[in-house]
Amino acid sequence: MHVAQRFERLLDTYRRPDGTRWTGQKLDEATGGIVTRSYVTNLRKGRIENPGYEKMLAIARAMGFPPEAWFEDAPGGAVARVEGQDRGIAARAESLFATITHPGTGEPYTNAEVARMSAGVLTEQEVEGIRTGKIADPTVGQVAALAAVFGVEPSYLVDRREVPPLDAETLDALADEMAAAILKKSARLREREKRIVLGIVRQFGDQGPPLSG
């Protein structure tokens, strides 16, 4: 789904307290000018395909939806307004590097390796910048690419009260080279395609599909 379509869906779902839709002027006022009226117009018209994290976070906080909704095909029901201190993408990125190791070597991934695995979306300098906080406002494309490399949802990297833990089962899967490759590929799929894959996995359960002759 294009970011403009996603934004329209968010505008429909998360309305102002009086029930009216957020306008560019109201978002300009609510974000203290971080998101200007003209920026909202350009975002809605599809002229901005890769909004920065600072802008996405400001809009989410003003409208009262979780920032990870920018990466979801459909926002859920009513969600409490976003509160609490932002832990930042840099801390979450470091958590991925510290937790998920290269399945072949058992060593942490380097910035160069992650850049290569992003298929040209990220440069080595950009990976380093996100990790160190020098790039404090990465684009939605950069966030999605970094998440895909590690086989996690982009929502793992965006604002929450606490860094969501990676459970033992996920870590075991990422330690297996083939399972890690499947996870990373599936992270790039659209929501509908993910549900199809999930349905196939559930159909065969833990035994897996029967092997052909």
MOVENPE-V170274 format. One line per field, one symbol per residue. ss: DSSP state (A for helix, B for strand, O for the rest). psi: psi as a letter, one per 40 degrees, with the letter a starting at -180 (. if undefined). Layout:
BEGIN
ss=???
psi=???
END
This chain:
BEGIN
ss=OOAAAAAAAAAAAOOOOOOOOOOAAAAAAAOOOOOOAAAAAAAAOOOOOOOBAAAAAAAAAAAOOOAAAAAOOOOOOOOOOOOOOOOOAAAAAAAAAAAOBOOOOOOBOOAAAAAAAOOOOOOAAAAAAAAAOOOOOOBAAAAAAAAAAAOOOAAAOOOOOOOOOOOAAAAAAAAOAAAAAAAAAAOOOOAAAAAAAAAAAAAAAAAOOOOOO
psi=hidddddddddddgiideeiihidddddddefedhiddddddddeeehegiiddddddddddefihdeddeidhiaahhiihiihhdidddddddddddhihdddeiiiiddddddeefediiddddddddeedgegiiddddddddddefiidddeihidihhihidddddddehdddddddddddeiidddddddddddddeaediiihi.
END
